[in-house]
Amino acid sequence: KPVWLKGLCQSNSSTTDMETRQLSFITPVRLRAKVVHGYGRGSKQLGFPTANLEIRWDADASQLSEEELSVRDFAMSHRTGIYCAFGSVEGPLGGQQVHKVAMSMGWNPTFDDVKAKTIEPWILHHFDEDFYGSHLRLLVLAYVRPEVKFESTEQLKKEIAADGEFCQASLSIPEFAAFQKDPFLTPWEVQKPPAIFASQIVTSAPLKETLQSLPPLQPGFARLFLTRHGETDANEQGFLCGGDHESQLNAQGEKQAEELAQELLRSVDGFAVVGSSEQRRAMGSAELVAQRFPAARRVRVKELHEMKYGDLEGARIADVRSDMISLSQSWRQGSLQERVGGERGESPEDVIKRVLASVRQVLQGEIGQSVLLVCHSWVNKTLIASVTPGLGLHKLLDVPQRNCAVNVLDYSCGEDGEGEFRVLAVDLVAGSRARI
């Protein structure tokens, strides 16, 4: 999803001009690989100490580990060019720190001696020693630009420096804050066991494994599987698509919903209710799940629509980035009544008021049952932030929420309809996205 325009950088090449750098979100990819010797150009010739990841191109798939397959699959299936990522070096040389990364993946077209695609991360940090032989962990988050053949190494050096500046700044935006703390990047930290108490919340983990280790449902409670819809064309193209804007699932979104349905079928005994908002992207995702659970009652809840963006509805995110950053800063400072896009938009307080009431109404009569509701990014973020001890609505931006992510909450069905939520897990994903 293109969200940020930094500037136009032109190549001197006579055959192509570099496209404008922009931040295009991808489904996050986790890679772990050994750092090996490459062509020796990064530090010596260009002045940028890039690492070279081992890609076992000649090995049969049956001989590769899951991590090695993931690295090779990424190089084979993703666009060549520059990506931004967070990364960490394992072992004492890494210093147990996570750094910003500008990463090149492709053929290095400026040089004619490259025979296979390479993955070369430039960790935007000074290391006192080389770390050849160490393993590097990468969480790849966004695509920046295609690779370009330059006529001179001087022009290449200029553009690499600009890539680094762009990635350094881009990875500082609020949308990426939670990813820097991803457990995959910090293997030195002792991870908490699956949630038993409200303060122990499993975050951004594989759906299947997490569901198998959740505590049993307690008497008097219902279990809510709060889910975000699959990817849409508006998501992929970088447009604001709120409560007054429709966008259908694209092929990737349908795949995400199908994978979710398959894993839920294997992991959940059944659903009493499969519900959604009345927006097409949510209804389409819910319908793909409901097909696997024909006994579930289907409901559509109007008040679970996405946050309304007012005058910004349908805008390209890149064009209104400064407005969104200013708004997010206001929310973090406690101005939760401030609306997106003026009076026709909604604020976090507007959203949580209608969402809490609607979700409680759905859950109230479902004691001992599981309920799945397919909603939207801001709907889920506001609910989770508001009911999580130690978080609060002003920290809703810290809640990760990928397309088709599942959040698990238990709800105490009190007689007054004002039961409490216990957050067990956040941002669980199914299928190929959860392989690492």
N, C-alpha and C positions, 0 to 999 in steps of 0.2 A: 504494500500500500504506500504510494509515494506521499511522504508527509513533510519533506523539508527541502527547500531549495537554497543552497548556499551560494552558488555562483556559477557562471559559465566558464569552463576551462576548455580552450580550443587546442587541438593538436596541430602541429605543423605539417602533418602528413598530407600529401597531395591527393590521397584516395579517400580519406574519411575525416570527419570532424568528431571530436569527442562530444558525446551527449552531455547535457547538463547533469551535474551530480544531483541525485535526489535519494532520499531514504525510502526504500521499498521493502516493507516488512515481509518476511517469509515465515513459514512455519519453523519455529526454532529447531536447529539441528545440533545435536551433541556429538562431538567427535573426540576421539582419543587416539593418539598415534605417537610413534617414536620419532624424535628429531634426528635426521640423518644429514650427511654431507650432500650438498647440491652442486651447483655449478660454480660456487664461490664468488658470485658477482655481488651479492647483497651488500656486505660490508666493504669489501676490497675495491670494487669498481664503482659502485653506486653510492656508498655511504649510508645505506640503510640495512641494519642487521636483521634480515629476515631469516626465519627458520624454514626448513624444508621437511615436510612430513613424509614419512614412508608410505608409499602406495604400492601394494604388491600386484602390479598389473599382470604379471605372467603366471600367477598362481591360480589353480582351479578353485572355484568357490567353496568346494568341500574342504579345502585345506586352510581356509581362512577363518579366523575367529570372528565373532559377531562384531567386535569393534573394527577389525580390519575390513570386513564387508561394508560397514557403514561409511568408512572413509572412501572406499572405492566407489560405492554407490553415489555418494555425494558428488564426486568428481565426474561421474558418468551422467548423472541426471539433472544437475543444476547448470544454470547459465554460467558461461565463463565471464570473468570480470572481477571486480573489487567488491568485497563484503565487509561489513563491520561485525565485530564479535567481542565477547569477553573471553579471556583465556587465563590459564594458570599452568605453571611448570611444576611437575611433581618432584618431590625430593628436596633436599636442603638448598639447592641452587635457586629454587623457586621462591623461597622465603615465606611460604604460606600466604601468598597474596594473589588477588585477582586483578588483572590489568585489562585495559582497553586494547583492542587489536584492529588493525587494518589488514585485511587478508586478500591476497591475490590467488585466484584459481583459474588455470587455463594453460595456454601454450606459450606464453611470453613471446608474442609475435615480433617484438623488436629484435630478437635474436633468432638466428636460423639453425641453432644446434640443439633445439629442444625436440625430442622425439616422442614424448608422452606428456599428458597433462600433469601439472604440478599444483600442489597446494602450499603456498608460502605465506604464513602469517608474519606480520611485522608487529611484534609486541611493543606498544608505545610506552616503553619503560627502559631505563638503562640497567643492564646487567654487567656486573664486574667480570664474569666469566662466561665462556661458551657453555651451552648445555646440550651438546651432541650426546645422543644415547639416552637422554631423559625423555619422559613421556609428557606430551603437551595436551591439555584438555581445552577444548574450544566449545563455546556456545554461540553458534552463528545465528544472527538475528535479522540482518537486513542486507539487501543488495544495493550497491551504490552506483555503479556504472559498468558498461561493457569494457572488455580489454581492447586496446588500440595499439597498432603498430606505429612507432615513432621513428622519425628520420634520424634522430641523434640521441645519444645517451643523456646529453644535457637536458633535452626536452623531457625525456623519461624521468630523470631525477626531479625535475620541477613538478611533474604531475604526481609522482609518488609522494612528494612532500605535501602536496595539496590534498591527496587522498588521506594522508595521516591526520592533517588538520581537520578535515571534514569528519572523519570517524571519531576523532577525539571529542569534538564538540557534539556530534550526533548522539553518542553514547551517554551524554550527560543529561538528556531530556528525561522528564519524569516517567515516561512510558517504559523506560528500560531499567529503572531503579531496582525492581524486584529481581531481575534476571542476574544482576551482579552477585546476588546472594544465593544463587541456585546451588543446591547441595552437590550437584555434579561437579562444580568447579572447586569445591572445598572438601576434598576427600580426607583432609587431615582433621576435620571437625567430627566429633562423635555425633552421629545423627540420632535424633530422638526416635524411640520406637513408635509404631503405629498408635494413633490417638487412643488414650484411655480416659484422660481428663481433658477438660475444655482448653487448658493451656497448651496441650500437646497436639498440634495440628499438622497433619501430613500435607506438604505443599509441593505442587508441580511434580508429581510422581506418576508412575504407571498406574492406570486404573485397576487392572486385573489383580495385581499383587496387593494393592492397598485394600481393595474390597475384601479380599480373603482374610485380612488381618484386623479388620475393624471389630470393635467390641459388639456383643449382641445387643439388640434393642431392649431397653429396659421397660418394665411395665408402665403403662400410662403414656408412652411416647409413640410418636410416628416418625418414620425416617424419610427425610426429604432428599431427593437427588436433584439438586438445582443445577441446571445445565444451560450452557450457552448454545445458540444455534450454530450450524455449520457455516463455512465460508461462503460469502456472496460476491458477486461481481463488484459491488460497491466497496466491500472490504479489500478485495484484491487491487482495485484501481485507485484506492485512496480517497474516497468520498465520505463525507459525514452522512450517515444514514440513521436517522433517529426515529422518534415515534410518529412523525408525520411523513415518513419517506419509506417507500417499499423497494425491496431488492430481493430477488429470488436466489436460492442456492445455486452455485455453479457446480461444475463436475467435481471439483475438489471438496466442496461442502457436502455434496451427496455421499462421497466416499467416506468422509469423516463421520457422518451420521450412520452410515452402514457399519463401519468398524465399531462405533459406539454400541449400536444395537446388538451386534454379535457378542461383544464382551459382556454386556449386561445380561444377555440371555444365559451365558455360562456362569455368571457370578451372582445373580440375584434370583431368588425363588419366584418372584413375580411382583407386579405392581397393581395396586388397587386402582390407581389413577395414573394416566399419562396425559398431561395437560400442557398448554402453551399459551402465549399471548395470541392475539388475533392477527399478528403480522405474518406475512407469507413465509419469511425465512424461518421463523420459529415453528409455524404450523407444519412446514415441509419436513423439518428435522424431527419433530415429534411424531409425525405420521410414519416415518421410516422406522422409528423405535416401536411404535404401537403395533406395527405389522408383526413383530416378534412376540408381542404380548396381547393376543386377541381378547383375553378375558378382562383386560384393564378398561376402566371407564374413561372415555375421552372427554376432556373439558377444554374450553377456550375461555380465557380470562382477559377481558378487555384491558383492565388496569395494569397488566403486566407488560405493556408496551415499552419500548425503549425510551430513554430520556428524550424529550423534544428539544431540538436545537434551534427553534425559532428562526430568526433571519439567516442563520448559518446552515439551515437544513439543505442538504444536497451539495454543499460547497466542497471544493477540493481542499483536503487537509493542508496541503502545501501552501495554499493561498491564505489560510486563516491561522497559521501556526502561532503567530504572535498573540492573537486573541486567545487561543486555547492555553498557551503558557501563562498568560496573565490571569486567566480564569482559574487555572489549577493552583496557582500561587495563592489566590484569594481563598480558595477552598481550604488549602493547607493551613492558612492563618485563621480559619474559623468562620469565614464569611460564607456559610453554607446556604444562605438564602439567595445568593447571587446566581442569576439565571444565565443559561447559554443563549446567546442570540437575542437578547432583549426580552420584552414582556411576553412574547409568544413562545418563548423557550421555557425550560424547567431548571430548577436548582436541585442539588442533592436533597434538600429538605422536602421539596415537592415530590421527588421520586420515592423516598423512603416512606413517606406518609401513605401513599396509595399502595405501595408494594407490600409493606408489612400487613396492612389490613387484608389485602387480597390473599396473600399466602396463608395467613392464619385461618381465613375462612375456608380455604381448600383443605387444610390439614385437620381442622377441628374434629371432624367425624371419623378420622382414620386411625384411631388408636390401634397399635400393633401392626400397622400396615406400612408398606413402602409406597411413596408417591414420587413420580418424576414430573418436573415442570421445566419446559424448555423456554428460556427467557433470553435476555440480552446482556451485553457487557456491563453497562452502567446499572442496570437493574440488579444484577448479581453482585457487583462490587459494593453498591450501597447497602444491600442487605447484609452481606458478610461483614463489612467494616462496622456496621452499626451494632451487631450482636456479638462481636468477638471481644472478649475481655482484653483490655490493654491496647485496643486499636482505636475504634471510634470513627464516626462518619467522616471527620476531617482527613482521615488517612485512607480514604477509598482508593486513591491512586496507587497505593502500595499493594493492592490486591491483584495478583496476576489472573488473567482470564482469557485463555486462548479459545479459538473457535472449537465448539463441541467439547469444551472442558466440563468436567463434572465436579460439583461441590456437594459434600455430604453433611447434612445437618440433622440432628435429632431434635424433635419438638415435643415439649410436654403439653399434652392436650388438656388444659385446665377448663373447668366448667365456665369460667367467665370469658373464654375466648382470648385471654391475654397470656398464653403460655410462653415459656422461655425457650430459646434456641441454644443448642450446644453444637458448635462447629467442630466437626471431626476431620474433614479433609477439604482442601481447596485446589482447584486447577489440576484435576487428574485427567489424563488423556489416554485414549485407547489406540490400539493398532500400531502401525509402523512408527508413529511419532513417539511411542513409549519404549522403543526397542532398547535404547540406552538410558 
